[in-house]
Amino acid sequence: MVNDPLYRLLAWLSPAYPVGAFSYSHGVETAVEEGLIRDRVSLVAWLDSVLRHGTGTVDGALFAAGWRTASASDWLAFDAVAERAAAWRGTAEMALESRQQGGSFLSITRTAWPHAALDEAHRRLGGELALPVAVALAASVHGIALEQALAGYLHAFTANLISAALRAVPLGQTDGQIALAALEAAVHDATRTAIAVESLDEVGTATPLLDWCSLRHETQYTRLFRS
Amino acid sequence: MQRASGESRVTFDLRDGKTRLGDLYQRDPCRVLFPKPELGEPPQAVMITTSGGVTGGDALRMSVEIGPGAEAVATTQAAEKIYRASRGSVACTIDVDVRVAEGAVLDWLPQETIVFEGARLKRRTVAEVVEGGSLLACEMVVLGRGASGERFASGLLLDAWSVRRPGRLVWTDTLRVEGETPDGAGFGTANALATVIGVWDVPLPHFEKARALLETADAVRAGVTVVNGILVARLLGEATAVRHATIRFLTEFRGRRLPRVWHV
């Protein structure tokens, strides 16, 4: 049987993987509304901080911890990471974003790329798993290396938020790709930093404006996105 | 310089229909005072750091436990100052442990923590609230002494919060600022952040009240959510503005004045 890790990773992290990523902006919609993201430069600055000092840092560290515990088949430790990942959400909408996509990811992946460990995690956790831990689990049990899987995950996260920004700011498709190119180093650094984390106790965020945007989004008058 | 290792433990219990002080343990530089509460108000515990501030290598532990059916307010006598760490010293640590039993009520309302330029602090707060218990907690951190023109250009603030229900973690978050805050989604021009955390079996009415009050907050960026059943509100801005907005919010939200030490 063919077993190509890259093929699987590309499939799972493609915008076509039906987890509903397109419906979440992770606060970007409000940041645009509030003038915190106005153009390509401010978009790159925003996402750079989210990757290096915000969600990228926390979800990256949770991803690495989930991947490692799954690789060791230490399911008790894995479930502790999963519990922490579910609890570590700043706002209702960011929790929804992670929980809904994580649950969908697990369910679709169990069907299309079945593995006993996915079924067991689904049973133990009642089908609820934060997105970074769900992807880390699948990557680990399907033999995808941590660094590639996490870099892919953070790339997909970044590309999805750029795509959301393009719809909210008057920015063209090319601008979006220029932004993605400009964030290559941030994705790379966030991946390396997350892999080097020794204890989740030492990880945190310095992005209160991101949390504030997500809080404000709950009452934003016109909304295209669910977060 | 001698490193300080202080601890305070306070418990309140319901006896003969009234909340009374249960156990008390204190070791310098941690002390606890019990000012006479105003008429109709629950008992108060006021935490003090007698050294006047916290510096590199200090380790402080505080715990407050409210027994079944009891009600109390705990606060700090003054803003906690975290001084610049000497070269090579390890971060100071503050560990706060809050326990609220069934039917018990705690307001944990310490005054702000001011992290001086070059200071290094790791603070961890763990709250365990049994079903039927209520917790309102508020913590405000200030980066640098902005009033004296000080920027927080180096140093560390790691401020970790966990809320547990028996046997499970329901919410956690960690602020980690190392040196200058980032551009983009960082602090903007703000140097202070207050976080309000509320735990109730039925959070919705509290959330609606909080949201209405925060809609009118002046000069700060404020908002509130209920995540995993926990109310979380944030007030971000310049330190004086955040302190004013936080006092106003807590006063109106609780429907009573903050402990007297807040007003001195």
HADDOCK unambig.tbl for C-alpha pairs under 7 A between the chains (distance, minus, plus):
assign (segid A and resid 42 and name CA) (segid B and resid 184 and name CA) 6.91 0.50 0.50
assign (segid A and resid 45 and name CA) (segid B and resid 183 and name CA) 6.41 0.50 0.50
assign (segid A and resid 45 and name CA) (segid B and resid 184 and name CA) 4.83 0.50 0.50
assign (segid A and resid 46 and name CA) (segid B and resid 184 and name CA) 3.81 0.50 0.50
assign (segid A and resid 46 and name CA) (segid B and resid 185 and name CA) 5.27 0.50 0.50
assign (segid A and resid 49 and name CA) (segid B and resid 182 and name CA) 6.11 0.50 0.50
assign (segid A and resid 49 and name CA) (segid B and resid 183 and name CA) 6.56 0.50 0.50
assign (segid A and resid 49 and name CA) (segid B and resid 184 and name CA) 5.72 0.50 0.50
assign (segid A and resid 49 and name CA) (segid B and resid 185 and name CA) 5.90 0.50 0.50
assign (segid A and resid 49 and name CA) (segid B and resid 186 and name CA) 6.87 0.50 0.50
assign (segid A and resid 50 and name CA) (segid B and resid 185 and name CA) 6.51 0.50 0.50
assign (segid A and resid 83 and name CA) (segid B and resid 169 and name CA) 6.87 0.50 0.50
assign (segid A and resid 87 and name CA) (segid B and resid 169 and name CA) 6.60 0.50 0.50
assign (segid A and resid 87 and name CA) (segid B and resid 170 and name CA) 5.13 0.50 0.50
assign (segid A and resid 87 and name CA) (segid B and resid 171 and name CA) 4.17 0.50 0.50
assign (segid A and resid 87 and name CA) (segid B and resid 172 and name CA) 5.45 0.50 0.50
assign (segid A and resid 88 and name CA) (segid B and resid 171 and name CA) 5.93 0.50 0.50
assign (segid A and resid 88 and name CA) (segid B and resid 172 and name CA) 4.79 0.50 0.50
assign (segid A and resid 88 and name CA) (segid B and resid 173 and name CA) 5.54 0.50 0.50
assign (segid A and resid 90 and name CA) (segid B and resid 173 and name CA) 6.87 0.50 0.50
assign (segid A and resid 91 and name CA) (segid B and resid 225 and name CA) 5.85 0.50 0.50
assign (segid A and resid 91 and name CA) (segid B and resid 226 and name CA) 6.85 0.50 0.50
assign (segid A and resid 91 and name CA) (segid B and resid 227 and name CA) 5.36 0.50 0.50
assign (segid A and resid 92 and name CA) (segid B and resid 225 and name CA) 6.08 0.50 0.50
assign (segid A and resid 92 and name CA) (segid B and resid 226 and name CA) 5.76 0.50 0.50
assign (segid A and resid 92 and name CA) (segid B and resid 227 and name CA) 4.38 0.50 0.50
assign (segid A and resid 95 and name CA) (segid B and resid 227 and name CA) 6.91 0.50 0.50
assign (segid A and resid 204 and name CA) (segid B and resid 174 and name CA) 4.54 0.50 0.50
assign (segid A and resid 204 and name CA) (segid B and resid 175 and name CA) 4.99 0.50 0.50
assign (segid A and resid 204 and name CA) (segid B and resid 176 and name CA) 4.57 0.50 0.50
assign (segid A and resid 205 and name CA) (segid B and resid 174 and name CA) 6.29 0.50 0.50
assign (segid A and resid 205 and name CA) (segid B and resid 175 and name CA) 4.94 0.50 0.50
assign (segid A and resid 205 and name CA) (segid B and resid 176 and name CA) 5.09 0.50 0.50
assign (segid A and resid 206 and name CA) (segid B and resid 175 and name CA) 5.80 0.50 0.50
assign (segid A and resid 206 and name CA) (segid B and resid 176 and name CA) 5.49 0.50 0.50
assign (segid A and resid 206 and name CA) (segid B and resid 177 and name CA) 5.37 0.50 0.50
assign (segid A and resid 206 and name CA) (segid B and resid 181 and name CA) 6.68 0.50 0.50
assign (segid A and resid 206 and name CA) (segid B and resid 186 and name CA) 5.75 0.50 0.50
assign (segid A and resid 207 and name CA) (segid B and resid 185 and name CA) 5.05 0.50 0.50
assign (segid A and resid 207 and name CA) (segid B and resid 186 and name CA) 4.13 0.50 0.50
assign (segid A and resid 207 and name CA) (segid B and resid 187 and name CA) 6.49 0.50 0.50
assign (segid A and resid 208 and name CA) (segid B and resid 185 and name CA) 6.78 0.50 0.50
assign (segid A and resid 208 and name CA) (segid B and resid 186 and name CA) 5.86 0.50 0.50
assign (segid A and resid 208 and name CA) (segid B and resid 187 and name CA) 5.97 0.50 0.50
assign (segid A and resid 209 and name CA) (segid B and resid 185 and name CA) 4.81 0.50 0.50
assign (segid A and resid 209 and name CA) (segid B and resid 186 and name CA) 5.65 0.50 0.50
assign (segid A and resid 209 and name CA) (segid B and resid 187 and name CA) 6.00 0.50 0.50
assign (segid A and resid 210 and name CA) (segid B and resid 185 and name CA) 5.20 0.50 0.50
assign (segid A and resid 212 and name CA) (segid B and resid 222 and name CA) 6.84 0.50 0.50
assign (segid A and resid 212 and name CA) (segid B and resid 223 and name CA) 6.28 0.50 0.50
assign (segid A and resid 215 and name CA) (segid B and resid 223 and name CA) 5.44 0.50 0.50
assign (segid A and resid 215 and name CA) (segid B and resid 224 and name CA) 5.98 0.50 0.50
assign (segid A and resid 215 and name CA) (segid B and resid 225 and name CA) 6.16 0.50 0.50
assign (segid A and resid 216 and name CA) (segid B and resid 223 and name CA) 6.24 0.50 0.50
